[in-house]
Amino acid sequence: MSSFIIEGGHPLNGEIRPQGAKNEALQIICATLLTDAEVTVHNVPDIADINQLIDLLRQMGVKVGCPSAGTYTFQADRVSLDYLQSEEYYRKSAALRGSIMLLGPLTARYGMAIAPKPGGDKIGRRRLDTHFEGMRKLGAAFTYDPVRQLFHIEGHRLKGCYMLLDEASVTGTANIIMTAVLAEGTTTIYNAACEPYVQQLCRMLNRMGAKISGVGSNLLTIEGVESLGGCDHTVLPDMIEVGSFIGMAAMTGSDLTIKSAAVDQLGIIPDSFRKLGIRLDIQGDDIHIPAQHGYTIESYIDGSIMTLADAPWPGLTPDLLSVLLVVATKAKGSVLIHQKMFESRLFFVDKLIDMGAQIILCDPHRATIIGLGDNFHLRAATMSSPDIRAGIALLIAAMSAEGVSTIHNIEQIDRGYECIEKRLNALGACITRR
């Protein structure tokens, strides 16, 4: 288990470019199984979750090339269905949350899929019902082995239909889209997730020959086709990393410019940080965060306490609430953070409380942060990262704290952030990996 040793109090200065979006890349790479033609994907992040998925595809028989850094080619013309029955496949896919999105492509193209209950962050139950119900409506049949926690899916004659999703699940929508593109007839998905990453998946599939309309809305219409071809696709910058850098700059009083941030794809994220009093200057497709030695949380027009809550797109992504929470500890004023989706994601706040933060954990979904302003400094601490997003929030806290902090289990951070300590040290941070 590796650790970060962080010497706090070092402001950052300069420019940083966000990596490719983890959540989009997971979908896009799985979608390459839908064709026997070569698919080229650019701006792929070099992070643990993505590398594990690429390795899994290699073991399945997919031809994978890497002609240059961040660019991969995939050709799934000889997929080994026997490998799906192996213990190795069970072990590797069970350790990777993103492996759940292999179900749609495998079922659509080969009429079968096997999936262990996936791993990933320990942030509470993450429902798979939306995936399964949508695929069932297309004609897939599911059986579950409770002893091995293994799902078996068969779907040899999939047919399009109308469906109203019970939840606007991003990965659920992606799985259903990938299942439907090769199904016979027309599929209509209402209450579909419409995050930029789902839009990117739809655009890529359309370039491969799919017929998907309504992209960007919560009502998708998919006319099934017999086969798909190859294409070139470029992954968007990671909006979660963009938000993490904004929070990092604010907490450390840094002058930082985030280059090529795909500002038009960030939705409500910039305004969410502005509500905490953080200044952002949009310069074309770049974001400049000037050095601030204090920021004040806004209140509502009637004077009531500000609330930041996650919601389906175009609402605030839940992946940034951990960052917004830690940023609020150094603001002047109070804010209520309401994490609606996952019941364990706020439990990392006990580590911030040990560092001196004034936080009341109201229940598993809500925390009130009493910001003490610029005169407040977090204390250094030794802690462990429970998940990707809490991990980066704790790193931000440690960078702004007085003294030397240690974060264990940084493999969680590596799952979502590419060479993070090297990139931050180049801007003035003092982070050592051990």
Residue, then its C-alpha position, 0 to 999 in steps of 0.5 A: m500500500s503506497s502513501f503520499i507525504i504532503e508538506g502543506g502551505h505551498p501555493l501552486n503557480g502556473e498552468i495545468r491541463p486536465q487528463g481525459a475523462k475517466n468516466e467517458a473513457l470507460q464507456i468508450i473502451c467498452a463500446t469498441l466490442l460492438t464492432d470487428a473493425e478498428v477503433t482509435v481512441h485519443n486522450v485516454p487517461d493513464i490511470a489505474d481503472i482505465n489500464q485495468l479495463i484495457d488489460l481485461l480487453r487484451q485478455m479477452g482477445v481484443k487487439v490493442g495498440c498504443p501508437s502514441a501516449g494517450t492514443y489506443t487502437f482496439q480491434a475486437d475481431r477475435v473475442s474469446l467467449d471461453y475466457l469469460q468463463s475463466e476464474e481470471y476473468y471473474r477476478k479481474s472484472a470483479a475488481l473493476r467497477g467499469s466492467i459492468m459496461l461490458l454487459g451491453p456490448l457483449t450481449a448485443r454482439y454475441g448474445m451472452a455475457i457473464a459479469p461478477k458483482p463489480g467492485g470499485d469505491k466503497i461509497g454505499r450500494r450502487r444499484l444495477d437494476t436500471h441496467f438489468e431492467g432496460m436490457r430485459k425489456l430488449g429481450a435479454a434474460f438474467t440469472y444470478d448465482p448468489v454464491r459466486q455473486l455472478f450474473h449470466i445474461e443471454g440475449h440472442r434476439l434482441k428487439g427494440c421497445y419503449m422504456l421509461l428508466d426508473e433512474a437516470s443512471v449514467t452507466g445504466t443508460a450507456n449499457i442500454i444504448m450499447t445493447a440497443v444499437l444492434a437490436e432489431g427495430t426502434t428503441t426509445i429511452y425516456n429519462a435517459a441520462c444526458e451527461p456529456y459523457v453519454q452524449q460522447l458515447c452516442r456521437m461515437l456510435n453514430r460515427m460507427g454507423a448507429k442511428i441515435s437521435g435526441v442526443g443531449s436530451n433525456l429522450l433517446t431514439i435508437e434505430g437498430v442496425e445490423s453491424l457497426g464499423g470503426c471510427d476515431h474518437t477523442v475523449l473530453p477533458d475530465m470535468i471532475e479533475v477540472g473541478s478538483f483543480i479549481g478547489m485546489a487553487a482556492m484552498t492553497g491561495s494559488d494562481l492557477t490556469i486550467k488549460s483546454a478545460a472544455v468550458d462549454q461542457l462543464g455545466i453548473i460546475p463553475d457556478s457551484f464554486r462561485k457560490l463558495g466565493i471563488r473567483l473564476d475567469i473564463q478565458g476562451d476554453d481556459i479557466h484562470i483562478p487568481a490567488q485569493h486569500g479569502y472567500t465568502i460563501e453566498s447565501y440565498i436572497d432571503g438570507s437562508i443558508m446555502t445548499l449544494a446538492d447533487a442531481p442528474w445532469p445538468g445538475l451538479t455531479p455527485d463526484l465533486l461534492s467531496v471537493l466542494l465540501v473541503v473547500a467550504t471549510k476555509a470559506k467564511g460562512s456556512v453551507l449544507i452539502h446534500q449528497k443524495m445518491f450514495e449513503s457512505r460518501l460523506f463518512f470521510v468528513d471525520k478525517l477533516i474534523d480531526m484536522g480542525a474543520q468545523i463540520i456537523l455530519c447530520d446524517p449519511h447524506r447531509a453535512t453542514i460546514i461552518g467555514l471559519g475564513d482565511n484565519f483558519h488553517l487545517r492541522a496536518a494529519t495521518m489518514s487513509s483514502p476511502d475512495i477516489r473522490a474523498g482521496i483527492a479531497l483529503l489531498i487538497a486538505a493536506m496541501s492547505a494544512e499547516g505541517v506534514s500530512t500522510i495519506h495512505n491507500i493512495e491507490q484509490i487516488d491513482r484510480g482516477y488521477e493521472c500522475i497527480e503528484k508529479r503534475l502538482n509538484a511541477l506547479g510548486a506542491c511538495i508531495t512525496r510518494r512512498 
